[in-house]
Amino acid sequence: MNPNIYLYLTLFLCFFTSIGQEMIKIIPENEDVPPFLIDVTETTMKDFDLFVTQTGYISSCEEFNNCTTKNFNKEIVNVNWRHTYNGELIPKKKYDELPVVNISLRDAKAYAEWKGKRLPTTKEWIIAANEGKEEGKYLYSGSNKINKVAWYESNIKIHDGYAVKPIAKKKANALGIYDMSGNAEEITCIDKDCDTYVRKGGSLMFGQSQAKILSAYSYEISNQNTSIFTLGFRLVKDIE
């Protein structure tokens, strides 16, 4: 493909609005991966709360009562996506700014089906983080300087009990996508069937090595009800 045409296509931003969530069109340099749309930000608590309110969905944490966190070696039980790391309920006024976490693969797939979208494959996630390429020029999504683009353990000055920070407060990558490095970890699927997932991007609770786009810190997870207090997601949509 002509480099100038490719540059024009990858930098062309195509926005779609769906209940407050914007998407950007990705045209991969690798022609084996079809173009797709991806959420600009991680799925928020407000997004997920609307889904729960309209459908009556019960998350894995609630159904199986199996989610815990540890704060200063004290185990906190009976937490779910509505709680902070300290086990406190998050005020609803913060729902529109915080990524939803403590989400299982089952939860994310149910939400995606409701939205008419799907979870990204690991390859699609890497391509989006790398601004359209499988191998980009940056270690992190949008920069080689992690503090510009990511919340991670070393730039959190005060730990206030939240496992995530508000979305879109750090610099976006060149395609306009936020928080692919740091903040909430993100579910990516081994393939489009999505029976197994890998966590990508690191989180606010991890170091800079996990925030690297090509970091292989996460192993495949096949238990669809596994929930992690730093784990969230963003969605993609096929272009027909």
C-alpha positions, 0 to 999 in steps of 0.5 A: 500500500502506498505509504501516503495513502496508508497514513491518510487512512490511519489518521482519518478519525471516524467517530460514532456515538452510542450511549456516550461511547465514541469509536474510532476506525482502525485500518491495520497496516497488516491487510490480513486483519480487516478494518474495525472500530474500537472504543476511544476509552475503556468502558465506564461504570456509567456504561455498565450500570445502564446495561445492568439497569436495563437488563437486570444482569447480575455480575459474576462477583455477585452471582458467585460471591467470590470476589475479594481484594486485599488492602494492607494484607486485610482481605475484603470480601463481597466486593463487585464492580460497584466497589473501590479497592477498599470495599467502599461503594463508589458514588454514582456521580463518579460512574461517568468518569471511572472505568468499570473493573472487577469484570469477568469475561462472562460479564464483558461478553454479555455487555458486548452482546447488548451493545452489538459489539465484541471484545477485541482480539489480542492482535486487534488490541495491539494494532490499535495501541500501536496506531495501526501497526503490529509493531509500532514506534513506541513502547507505550500507547502513544509515547516512549515516556510512560508518564505522558500516556499512562497511570501506573504505580509510580505516578500515583501520588495518593492512593485513595482506594480506587483501583483506577483513575478517571478516563482520558486524563492522559495523552491519547495516542495518534489515533485518539485512543486513551488509556491503552497503557496503564489505568485499567487492564483490558480483556483481549481475546485469543480469537474471535470466539473469545473462550480464552482471554489475555490481560493487556496494558497493565494497570495503575497497580502495576509497574511500567513493564506491564504497561508496554504494548508488547508486554507478555505479563498475562497468561491465558485465562479460560475461566469465564467467571474470573474477576480481577479488581484492576480488570476492565475492557473496551469493545470493538465492532466489525465493519460490514 
